[in-house]
């Protein structure tokens, strides 16, 4: 127990983290914690942070291919030919429909102009969403984004009655929000709460070089068109996720 | 008896890095946030886990993951702040961050001297100074974190204390 305390006689930050991490049996520090309001307060603060902390996807170096160098070279050449054969179609168009990759790919940062994570807060738990996940009325939907260049961002939803609605930005009069290049994921400070319209729920993040209006997208979204094609603008990227909204079983 | 009977084969437990990250990213973020600006925390957490991934062979299966990551995070943050390009400005830039707010009752004079000393300390001296004067850790805990003997830590802290004492006398 003595080693867990600082020279001032309080539990060190490291000791508190080890208690929180379950590495120190609770009874070892219980005696001190019971008598020390300061350490109780610090431990409660750590617990509160831990409960709400949302870890961003981990980016690790991809494993280096093994074997003769010729095989990866051929694969790379084939990929280039395939990409060119698509007539330089934007990457987001190729990927549309499932742009939030499922595990394990989502542990790596996607290359491209826009990277988005969608997450849902239900009660005190926060969960990252992937394509096909089930959500419920009352769930809070949040976003984290990263962009490699300056531009304009908007996130829209289409509910089960194919009614488009604006998720972000909600305070900009229906106009996209200018964002600065930031390679680190940033949590947007606006979230939406799901209403009780059940069924398929599509959430689409659109990032363009120039600003645009929600009204430019609404009719196209209602008709089931791709938002980026509706905008008729160059330099747009989009990331979409398709969810299923069901009533929460009692 | 052949040599194969004498040397038992022990399989090294698989290193589940994904679970390690999910479990301890919050702790690393809290540690890192003492040293870097809020908008840099996520990036530095990634850097710390990248460092941990590179050093995963050094992690003993029976060791404490919290202690291991805490040390990597502290070391990485101090090195980051001591980056040669920013070395001269880093102290001024990071002055308002809580990294030098001791959890112990260091005197104002000690704090000022530590700030002055920090710029001239070696890598290992800086990390020991941080653990001892800022985090208030005991010799035993610092020794465990750094994987050295308590005696070594005691000697290093004596040296640091002597340097601080000399600094105090010079300022009088």
Interface residues (C-beta under 8 A of the other chain):
Chain A: X2 X3 X4 X5 X6 X7 X8 X10 X12 X13 X14 X15 X17 X18 X20 X21 X23 X46 X49 X50 X53 X55 X56 X58 X59 X60 X61 X104 X107 X183 X184 X185 X186
Chain B: X17 X18 X21 X22 X23 X24 X25 X26 X27 X29 X30 X31 X39 X40 X42 X43 X45 X46 X49 X50 X53 X64 X65 X66 X67 X70 X103 X104 X105 X135 X136 X137 X138 X140 X141 X144 X145
